[in-house]
Amino acid sequence: MTPPHDGPTAPADDAPTAPPGAGPTARRTRSTVPRPRPPRRVLVLLAVVVATAATACGAGPEPREPRADRRASPALSAAGGSTSAGRPFTLVASGDVLPHASIIRQAQADAGGEGYDFAPMLAGAKPVVSRADLAICHMETVYGANGDYTGYPTFKSPPQVAAGLKATGYDACSTASNHTLDAGTPGIHRTLAALDEAGIKHAGSGRTATEGRSPAWLRAGGAKVAQLAYTYGTNGIPLPAGKPWSVNLIDRGRILADARAARTAGADVVVVSLHWGTEWQDEPDAQQVRLGRELTSARTAGRPDIDLIIGTHAHVPQAYEKVNGTWIVYGMGDQIAGDMINHAGAQDPRGNQGTVGRFTFWKVARAEFIPHWFDTRAGRVVNLNAALDRGADVREVRDRIRRVTLSRGAAGDGLVMGK
């Protein structure tokens, strides 16, 4: 894998905002150059979209029902009614939450200079996220304290991120990433405590051995859902002495053992979040393809050990693919991030593109993706299909995300673009 490079350098963080350009589609990024900004009328239209959307809008042994005000998405009716185990339900998942210094400044501005408010920048995702029965995010960074908040390269985010995620409708987050140890053990403790306080379950890191090995337990449609999470590494930072459970590292045997343990504990659906892959590469790398095949082929008593794999880390949207009957999202792309600089040193608009996956269970009767873009100028998540419906000129970037997402034949297995 390539070395980690999770964000802009300090100068680029203050650079002019990248446009919603389609960006390069080739694997190599050294030829990438910034695209020209969109015309002012596009930015105005996007601002209207964001404003409209805004107005519309810990790990533990026992699962809980989602909030009573949750409404099933239209995909539920397409799933074909209830099953013996319970009614169909939707699960949505999104990509990396990566608060660079510019994102932290935006949250402070949205709070009127008093504290930090991350809900406004996520408001564009809220209509999709809040309507799902279950919603999973990826919290890539750890939290700081007492104003000690930093962006790239060593992240310490304001703990108010957790409240913003909750306000958007998220139920759980994966917390295993190459930045999990950026602030050592205290960073993990602060992060999980803030998620607990916000009412968001978490998987992938832990304050104790039990917590580190435990899934996030959720419930929907009468089903017990277990979320597990792992990362390829920690940027060379060693695991804390005597605390190997602080963050879960990718190991095929370990993942399958944990998935089978979750089944034994009563999980009807097992979701695995993997922080993996090669940054800035549109296609999944050989390790992703190989591990994906191995994990989805594993069965116990004829039943798949894993029901869904959600990938993060690459910073660009990657393909969805049905492998051995199980859906894999190789890379969700970023949900929120500052202007992104690729390994060639160029500002790369793909780093602010992503998808939200929506899956209808039980046996993933329906699979959808919703193209999203983070507008770094406005500091807002934009649902690209909703933006198009309102007249914004974002078709090029929407269509690029669609091409990448479907590049491994997912359309033939029933993946469709949702709104």
Stockholm file with secondary structure:
# STOCKHOLM 1.0

chainA/1-419         MTPPHDGPTAPADDAPTAPPGAGPTARRTRSTVPRPRPPRRVLVLLAVVVATAATACGAGPEPREPRADRRASPALSAAGGSTSAGRPFTLVASGDVLPHASIIRQAQADAGGEGYDFAPMLAGAKPVVSRADLAICHMETVYGANGDYTGYPTFKSPPQVAAGLKATGYDACSTASNHTLDAGTPGIHRTLAALDEAGIKHAGSGRTATEGRSPAWLRAGGAKVAQLAYTYGTNGIPLPAGKPWSVNLIDRGRILADARAARTAGADVVVVSLHWGTEWQDEPDAQQVRLGRELTSARTAGRPDIDLIIGTHAHVPQAYEKVNGTWIVYGMGDQIAGDMINHAGAQDPRGNQGTVGRFTFWKVARAEFIPHWFDTRAGRVVNLNAALDRGADVREVRDRIRRVTLSRGAAGDGLVMGK
#=GR chainA/1-419 SS CCCCCCSCCHHHHTSCCCCCCCCCCSSCCTTCCCCCCCCHHHHHHHHHHHHHHHHHCCCCSSCCCCCTTCCCCTHHHHTTSCBTTBCCEEEEEEEEECCCHHHHHHHHHHTTTSSCCCHHHHGGGHHHHHHSSEEEEEECSCBCCTTCCBCSSSCBBCTHHHHHHHHHTCCEEECCSTTTTTTHHHHHHHHHHHHHHHTCEEESBCSSHHHHHCCEEEEETTEEEEEEEEESCCTTCCCCTTCGGGBCBCCHHHHHHHHHHHHHTTCSEEEEEEECSCTTCSSCCHHHHHHHHHHHHCEETTEESCSEEEEESSSSBCCEEEETTEEEESCBBEEECSSCBCTTSCBCGGGGEEEEEEEEETTTCEEEEEEEEEETTTTEEEEHHHHHHTTCSCHHHHHHHHHHHTTTSGGGGTEEECC
#=GC SS_cons         CCCCCCSCCHHHHTSCCCCCCCCCCSSCCTTCCCCCCCCHHHHHHHHHHHHHHHHHCCCCSSCCCCCTTCCCCTHHHHTTSCBTTBCCEEEEEEEEECCCHHHHHHHHHHTTTSSCCCHHHHGGGHHHHHHSSEEEEEECSCBCCTTCCBCSSSCBBCTHHHHHHHHHTCCEEECCSTTTTTTHHHHHHHHHHHHHHHTCEEESBCSSHHHHHCCEEEEETTEEEEEEEEESCCTTCCCCTTCGGGBCBCCHHHHHHHHHHHHHTTCSEEEEEEECSCTTCSSCCHHHHHHHHHHHHCEETTEESCSEEEEESSSSBCCEEEETTEEEESCBBEEECSSCBCTTSCBCGGGGEEEEEEEEETTTCEEEEEEEEEETTTTEEEEHHHHHHTTCSCHHHHHHHHHHHTTTSGGGGTEEECC
//
